Amino acid sequence: MKTLLIAIFLILALVLSAQAQQDSRIQMSGLDHLAAKANQTVDVNIDERLMRMAARVFDDKDEDEREVKKLIANLKGVYVKSFEFETEGQYAAADIEPIRTQLRGPGWTRLVNVTSKKEGMLEVYLLFNGDVVGGLAVLHTDDKELTVVNIVGPVDVDKLARLEGQLGIPDLGIGSPKNKTKNDEK
Amino acid sequence: MNDDYLWDKTGQPDPQIQQLEEILGTLRYQPRPLALPQKRNYFPLLAIAASLLLALLAGGIWLRVRSRNTTPPQQAKVETPTPSPEQKPEITPKPPETRAASNPPILARNRIHKPRSASSVLREREEALMAKEQLLLALRLTTQKLHLVHMKTQPNQIKNQHRVG
């Protein structure tokens, strides 16, 4: 009987640790109803299969595309839901709560939390499997915007940030006077 | 000492001999019935195997239920796409509904290893290009957000960098 209990305990531990390792995918289907209220919706669901397919059509001769291909090489999925609304108050805190609950789960660490009057609340979460980053989540909540980004798999955040200005990714001109507004910081 | 004692156990025994007899007597042959080894108890091993099977079964069911509940990955769509200058002319975004409907036949054909027709290859390439566009859009959005965070968290450093540059 003692052996049986130990075996069950070990199995449970194995299952839980395996689950924790692969659970960087965030369920966002609860936000789908907001699409009806939004005047602009971005909904991207790229799983591992589509990721591999997309990687095949990247041009290896192009340096920028080669960089992106390298970045996505080990990713398991990219999921985005973004809603832009005409007016304020189109979504409630309860709509985001399921996302937050998942991000409060084991392994997830909130790396950055920025709150500003102009840009709203921006949170960056990383999922760590030991010392390795196993996933990334970005949650942007504004009066008229709600964006959830979820990258599943070992993502290099530095490389991702360096993509600015490449492949149509706009160069935001960090630090330019028009972008920098000191007054909007809380 | 009587030597006959050692020969036929008659006469007066020597105390040392007696003591030795007592000590060694414990090792004397004692007839007893043949003890066959007991049948091995396989219950713990069977229990472990059954637990493993049950856990695997439960895990499989759970994963299947979970994947059914999630949105199908083929339904990648952007309702209001922002055209970028780098967009290649041959990439023509199709409505997501048609794309989602066209995915399963490609998969089914791949599974039975039939030679793929030119149209299916073309369709697969189209799907890959579409996925690439979606992926770039997602990366664009992610990068924007990360830069916004960067701007907000390191305003002074960025300002100084620009002054130097």
Contacts between the chains, C-beta under 8 A, distances in Angstrom:
chain1	res1	chain2	res2	distance
A	3	B	44	4.0
A	3	B	47	6.9
A	3	B	48	7.1
A	4	B	44	6.6
A	4	B	47	4.3
A	4	B	48	7.3
A	4	B	51	7.1
A	7	B	44	7.9
A	7	B	47	6.6
A	7	B	48	4.2
A	7	B	51	5.2
A	7	B	52	7.7
A	8	B	51	5.3
A	11	B	51	5.7
A	11	B	52	6.3
A	11	B	55	4.5
A	12	B	55	7.7
A	15	B	55	6.0
A	15	B	59	6.1
A	25	B	70	7.9
A	27	B	69	7.9
A	27	B	70	6.6
A	29	B	69	7.6
A	29	B	70	6.7
A	29	B	71	5.5
A	32	B	71	7.8
A	35	B	79	7.5
A	40	B	79	7.1
A	40	B	80	4.6
A	41	B	78	7.9
A	41	B	79	4.6
A	41	B	80	7.0
A	42	B	78	5.2
A	42	B	79	7.4
A	42	B	80	7.7
A	42	B	137	6.8
A	42	B	141	6.7
A	43	B	75	7.8
A	43	B	76	7.3
A	43	B	77	5.3
A	43	B	78	6.9
A	43	B	79	7.2
A	44	B	76	5.4
A	44	B	77	7.9
A	44	B	78	6.9
A	44	B	134	4.9
A	44	B	135	7.6
A	44	B	137	6.2
A	44	B	138	4.4
A	45	B	71	5.9
A	45	B	72	7.6
A	45	B	73	5.1
A	45	B	74	7.7
A	45	B	75	5.8
A	45	B	76	4.8
A	46	B	73	7.0
A	46	B	76	5.9
A	46	B	131	5.9
A	46	B	134	5.7
A	46	B	135	5.4
A	46	B	138	6.7
A	47	B	73	3.4
A	49	B	73	7.0
A	50	B	73	6.2
A	50	B	74	7.4
A	50	B	76	6.9
A	50	B	127	7.8
A	50	B	131	4.2
A	50	B	134	7.8
A	50	B	135	7.9
A	51	B	131	7.4
A	51	B	135	7.0
A	53	B	124	7.3
A	53	B	127	6.4
A	53	B	128	4.1
A	53	B	131	5.3
A	54	B	128	5.8
A	54	B	131	4.0
A	54	B	132	4.1
A	54	B	134	7.7
A	54	B	135	4.9
A	56	B	128	5.8
A	57	B	125	6.9
A	57	B	128	4.6
A	57	B	129	5.6
A	57	B	132	5.3
A	58	B	132	6.8
A	68	B	136	7.4
A	68	B	139	6.9
A	71	B	139	7.9
A	72	B	135	6.8
A	77	B	73	7.4
A	78	B	135	6.0
A	78	B	138	4.7
A	78	B	139	7.4
A	78	B	142	8.0
A	79	B	138	7.8
A	80	B	137	7.7
A	80	B	138	4.6
A	80	B	141	5.8
A	80	B	142	7.5
A	82	B	141	6.3
A	112	B	149	5.2
A	112	B	153	6.1
A	114	B	148	7.7
A	114	B	149	5.6
A	114	B	152	4.2
A	114	B	153	6.3
A	116	B	152	6.1
A	119	B	148	6.1
A	119	B	152	7.0
A	122	B	145	6.5
A	122	B	148	6.0
A	122	B	149	5.3
A	122	B	152	6.9
A	124	B	145	7.9
A	124	B	146	7.1
A	124	B	149	5.7
A	136	B	142	7.8
A	138	B	142	6.2
A	138	B	145	4.7
A	138	B	146	7.0
A	138	B	149	7.9
A	140	B	145	5.6
A	140	B	148	7.8
A	147	B	141	6.9
A	147	B	145	6.7
A	149	B	138	7.0
A	149	B	141	6.3
A	149	B	142	4.8
A	149	B	145	6.4
A	151	B	142	6.9
A	157	B	146	7.2
A	160	B	139	7.2
A	160	B	142	6.4
A	160	B	143	6.4
A	160	B	146	6.5
A	161	B	143	6.6
A	161	B	146	5.1
A	161	B	147	6.8
A	161	B	150	6.8
A	163	B	139	6.2
A	163	B	143	5.2
A	164	B	143	5.5
A	164	B	147	6.0
A	167	B	86	6.0
A	167	B	136	5.7
A	167	B	139	7.9
A	167	B	140	8.0
A	168	B	84	3.4
A	168	B	85	6.6
A	168	B	86	4.2
A	168	B	87	7.2
A	168	B	136	6.6
A	168	B	140	6.7
A	169	B	136	7.6
A	169	B	139	6.6
A	169	B	140	4.7
A	169	B	143	5.2
A	169	B	144	7.9
A	170	B	140	7.3
A	170	B	144	7.2
A	172	B	144	6.8
A	172	B	147	4.9
A	172	B	148	7.8
A	172	B	151	7.6
A	174	B	147	6.2
A	174	B	150	6.4
A	174	B	151	5.5
A	174	B	158	5.1
A	175	B	151	7.3
A	175	B	155	7.7
A	175	B	158	3.5
A	175	B	159	5.5
A	175	B	161	6.4
A	175	B	162	4.6
A	176	B	162	7.4
A	179	B	151	6.5
A	180	B	151	7.2
A	180	B	155	6.2
A	180	B	158	7.7
A	180	B	159	6.9
A	182	B	155	7.4
A	185	B	152	7.3
A	185	B	155	8.0
